[in-house]
């Protein structure tokens, strides 16, 4: 189950990050890029958990 939760959190963070990157504020754009990267990391974490059977 942790695999699915990580993947969902990753998708949400990635989407919110991409939306923030559309801002006119450079600080918000930078924050959005970081959030998108965090989301991608969470998705990888979920994939690893899936491959290892949620033992991570």
trRosetta pair geometry for C-beta under 8 A, 3 or more apart (Angstrom, degrees):
i j d omega theta_ij theta_ji phi_ij phi_ji
1 4 5.9 -54 -161 34 45 109
1 5 6.4 43 146 -18 73 107
1 54 6.9 52 29 -117 52 148
2 5 5.5 -55 -146 39 37 113
2 6 6.1 37 157 -19 69 106
2 46 7.6 -158 130 -120 66 72
2 49 5.3 -111 99 -177 102 156
2 54 5.2 126 38 -139 106 99
2 56 7.8 -151 105 69 140 82
3 6 6.1 -59 -152 36 25 108
3 7 6.4 21 154 -16 62 110
3 46 4.8 103 -165 -167 57 77
3 47 7.5 96 -154 -76 100 18
3 49 4.2 -161 -85 96 81 112
3 50 4.1 97 -142 -64 146 82
3 54 5.9 -96 -28 -81 99 89
4 7 5.8 -58 -148 38 30 110
4 8 6.3 30 155 -19 66 107
4 46 7.0 122 -57 -155 11 123
5 8 5.9 -56 -147 37 29 109
5 9 6.3 27 156 -16 65 107
5 46 7.5 -170 68 -106 50 114
6 9 5.8 -55 -144 39 30 110
6 10 6.1 34 154 -23 64 109
6 42 5.1 -157 -175 177 79 83
6 43 7.1 160 136 -97 87 25
6 45 4.9 -117 -173 95 144 100
6 46 3.3 -176 90 -71 109 94
6 49 6.3 121 21 14 146 140
7 10 5.5 -54 -147 36 30 116
7 11 6.5 31 154 -20 64 103
7 42 7.4 173 -91 131 22 88
7 43 5.5 63 -126 -126 64 68
7 46 3.8 -165 -50 129 78 168
7 47 7.4 95 -84 -48 106 67
8 11 5.8 -53 -149 34 32 110
8 12 6.4 29 154 -17 65 106
9 12 5.8 -56 -149 38 31 110
9 13 6.2 28 156 -15 67 109
9 39 7.5 -152 129 -126 62 72
9 42 5.0 -99 96 168 98 152
10 13 5.9 -56 -143 40 28 107
10 14 6.1 28 158 -19 64 110
10 39 4.5 115 -168 -174 56 64
10 40 6.6 106 -167 -84 109 12
10 41 7.2 -157 -119 69 109 45
10 42 3.3 -165 -78 88 91 100
10 43 3.5 175 140 -50 159 75
10 44 7.8 153 -120 7 153 54
10 45 7.5 173 -64 41 128 94
10 46 6.3 -119 -3 -1 135 127
11 14 5.8 -57 -146 38 27 112
11 15 6.3 26 157 -17 64 108
11 39 6.7 138 -56 -172 7 116
11 43 6.9 91 -51 -82 65 113
12 15 5.9 -59 -148 38 29 108
12 16 6.2 23 157 -14 66 109
12 39 7.0 -156 70 -119 46 118
13 16 5.9 -56 -141 40 30 107
13 17 6.0 34 157 -22 64 110
13 35 5.3 -140 -176 174 86 85
13 36 7.2 172 135 -100 79 25
13 38 5.2 -89 161 94 145 98
13 39 3.2 -173 89 -77 96 96
13 42 6.2 97 31 18 138 140
14 17 5.7 -56 -146 37 27 115
14 18 6.4 28 155 -19 63 105
14 35 7.7 -177 -90 130 25 77
14 36 5.1 65 -138 -142 59 65
14 39 3.2 -157 -48 114 73 150
14 40 6.1 93 -91 -51 117 67
14 43 7.3 5 -34 -28 135 127
15 18 5.8 -53 -149 34 30 110
15 19 6.5 30 152 -18 63 105
15 39 7.5 163 5 -135 55 166
16 19 5.6 -54 -151 36 33 113
16 20 6.4 35 152 -21 66 105
16 32 7.5 -139 129 -130 62 81
16 35 5.8 -71 94 142 96 142
16 39 7.8 155 41 -60 85 137
17 20 5.7 -54 -147 35 31 111
17 21 6.6 37 153 -26 63 103
17 31 8.0 -140 -127 125 76 60
17 32 4.5 131 -166 -174 57 63
17 33 6.6 124 -178 -81 110 9
17 34 7.1 -147 -129 71 120 43
17 35 3.4 -169 -85 90 101 93
17 36 3.1 -164 116 -51 143 71
17 37 7.4 -175 -160 6 164 53
17 38 7.3 161 -63 40 141 91
17 39 5.9 -141 4 -1 131 127
18 21 5.7 -51 -154 26 34 116
18 22 7.5 38 149 -24 59 98
18 32 6.8 156 -53 175 8 113
18 36 5.7 92 -53 -95 67 122
19 22 6.0 -53 -168 20 39 113
19 32 7.0 -143 71 -133 48 127
20 23 5.7 -22 -174 -12 52 119
20 28 5.2 -135 -174 166 94 87
20 29 6.7 174 136 -103 79 31
20 31 5.8 -83 156 89 148 91
20 32 2.8 -171 88 -83 104 113
20 35 6.4 72 29 38 143 136
21 29 5.1 69 -136 -144 53 74
21 32 4.0 -154 -49 111 68 140
21 33 6.1 90 -92 -59 112 71
21 36 7.1 -3 -34 -30 128 136
22 32 7.9 -172 9 -151 56 174
23 28 3.9 -27 77 98 161 132
23 29 5.5 -145 61 -58 94 75
23 32 7.0 163 11 -25 111 139
25 28 4.0 69 81 11 109 111
25 29 6.7 -179 90 -13 56 83
26 29 5.5 -52 -146 35 36 114
26 30 6.3 36 156 -19 67 103
27 30 5.8 -54 -150 36 31 110
27 31 6.3 33 151 -19 64 106
28 31 5.5 -52 -145 37 34 114
28 32 6.2 39 152 -24 64 105
29 32 5.5 -53 -150 34 31 116
29 33 6.7 34 151 -22 63 100
30 33 5.7 -49 -151 30 34 112
30 34 6.7 33 151 -15 63 104
31 34 5.7 -57 -155 38 33 112
31 35 6.3 31 150 -19 67 108
32 35 5.6 -54 -144 37 32 110
32 36 6.3 36 155 -22 65 103
33 36 5.7 -51 -149 33 30 112
33 37 6.6 29 152 -16 63 105
34 37 5.8 -56 -151 37 32 110
34 38 6.3 36 150 -22 66 105
35 38 5.4 -48 -147 34 35 116
35 39 6.4 41 152 -22 64 102
36 39 5.6 -52 -153 32 32 115
36 40 6.7 33 150 -19 64 102
37 40 5.7 -51 -151 34 35 111
37 41 6.5 38 150 -20 64 104
38 41 5.6 -56 -154 35 32 114
38 42 6.5 34 150 -21 66 103
39 42 5.6 -52 -148 33 34 111
39 43 6.6 35 153 -20 64 102
40 43 5.7 -52 -153 33 34 113
40 44 6.6 36 149 -18 65 102
41 44 5.7 -53 -151 34 35 111
41 45 6.3 39 149 -22 66 104
42 45 5.4 -49 -148 34 35 116
42 46 6.5 38 152 -20 64 103
43 46 5.6 -51 -151 35 33 113
43 47 6.5 35 150 -20 64 103
44 47 5.6 -53 -149 35 34 112
44 48 6.4 35 152 -20 67 103
45 48 5.8 -53 -149 35 30 111
45 49 6.4 33 151 -20 63 105
45 56 7.5 -150 -170 111 79 144
46 49 5.6 -51 -147 35 33 113
46 50 6.4 35 152 -21 64 104
47 50 5.6 -52 -151 34 33 114
47 51 6.4 31 152 -18 65 105
48 51 5.7 -55 -148 37 33 110
48 52 6.2 11 159 -1 68 112
48 56 6.0 36 118 -22 104 163
49 52 6.1 -70 -142 51 27 96
49 53 7.9 -95 169 73 56 16
49 54 5.2 40 175 -101 98 48
49 55 7.7 172 -146 35 67 44
49 56 4.9 -113 -97 41 76 115
50 53 7.7 36 -175 -71 26 26
50 54 7.5 28 -88 -53 34 70
52 55 5.0 -103 140 43 105 96
52 56 5.5 87 70 -33 143 98
